[in-house]
């Protein structure tokens, strides 16, 4: 495979030169040649967003930092999926669409310089901003008619500040991502959509714990995925599996399935291994094993609600070590983000079942050791019209920190449920759960059904 160097296209890693044209020319040249290796050497390569194409390997040498400009106007709209809904959104820092046989590898860094993006997002939420204001927001609003009726996870859809992910692969196949680092992402760090045959190995992802909506890895309607030996510390969910939200996700109808997560460490964030909350097309056949979730708000986290839709089934979590989580095991069908307490989806009464009613079934949780659980040992809550079925928890030990001072309400992000005081495993609308050799140390009662 022929090798190319970014310097030969006029690039400079001096942390001053704008390499946007150099990267654009380089990837186009490698594409026209039928593929090859594009190498970025030691240095700081400042650039705007760029695309990758089929049969290209982007090799990031040790000491290489590709540093993306925080100038918002550079991230012109592309057709994508943003928080579970197909729409126009800001151009990802690195983007590939409809390509195959792409590899990104090496010990270098992709740096999204997200500080400005986070500051703007926080200010918009603080006010709050409820409609477009900036030119790019007005452009996205024009391209996305009816956007204010689309579901959101709370990231900023209502004002159309649809921030770019650091690395997005859209409708691609045969992808290898290995050993490099992603940091300071404006939004989600690594976001494959509609991809098949994807390997993510040894990748490291770092975002500050207070950086809004900066998930680590978001597998979105993909199949045949392996995530192994990754290290993640971020400001939202660590490794999340999704499949679209609401009517749009149901219409697209592409599940996430046949996914293995193993040997990964998540040390900060809202959840370690997370399912949802965008669940519309279903998520199935998932194995998560031999991972460490330390200091994350939740360890295993499954989240959805009425209106999100989809069947979540055939999940296995085994051999996981957790420490200092708020709640090590959370299965929540009353997920609150992106809506309000007045929404009827939080009713505790049974509502009619329709295509947007989610379901959860056939979950096996085995050989979990969770210590210093600060809010509770577990939060497992289904819907009265769609109870959780086929839950089997075996050979697990949960130990709570009874002196943490943290409310059990912090176990999960929920609305519509009453408060409990005990840090037990809470079970609501769960049909015939099986517990085998499960120990809960700390609270007077191991399980609470209310």
Buried (B, 14 or more C-beta within 10 A) or exposed (E): EEEBBBBEBEBBBEEEBEBBBBBBBBBBBBBEEEBBBBBBBEBBBBBBBBBBBBBBBBBBBEBBBBBBBBEBEBBEBBEBBBBBBBBBBBBBBBBBBEBBBBBBBBBBBBBBBBEEBBEBBEEBBEEEBEEBEBEBBEBBBEBBEEBBEBBBBBBBBBBBBBBBBBBBBBBBBBBBBBBBBBBBBBBBBBBBBBBBBBBBBBBBBBBBBEBBBBBBBBBBBBBBBBBBBBBBBBBBBBBBBBBBBBBBBBEBEBBBBBBBBBBBBBBBBBBBBBBBBBBBBBBBBBBBBBBBBBBBBBBBBBBBBBBBBBBBBBBBBBBBBBBBBBBBBBBBBBBBBBBEEEBEBBBEEEBEEEEBBBBBBBBBBBBBBBBBBBBBBBBBBBBEBBBBBBBBBBBBBBBBBBEBEBBBBBBBBBBBBEEBEBBBBBBBBBEEBEBEEBEBBBBEEBBBEE
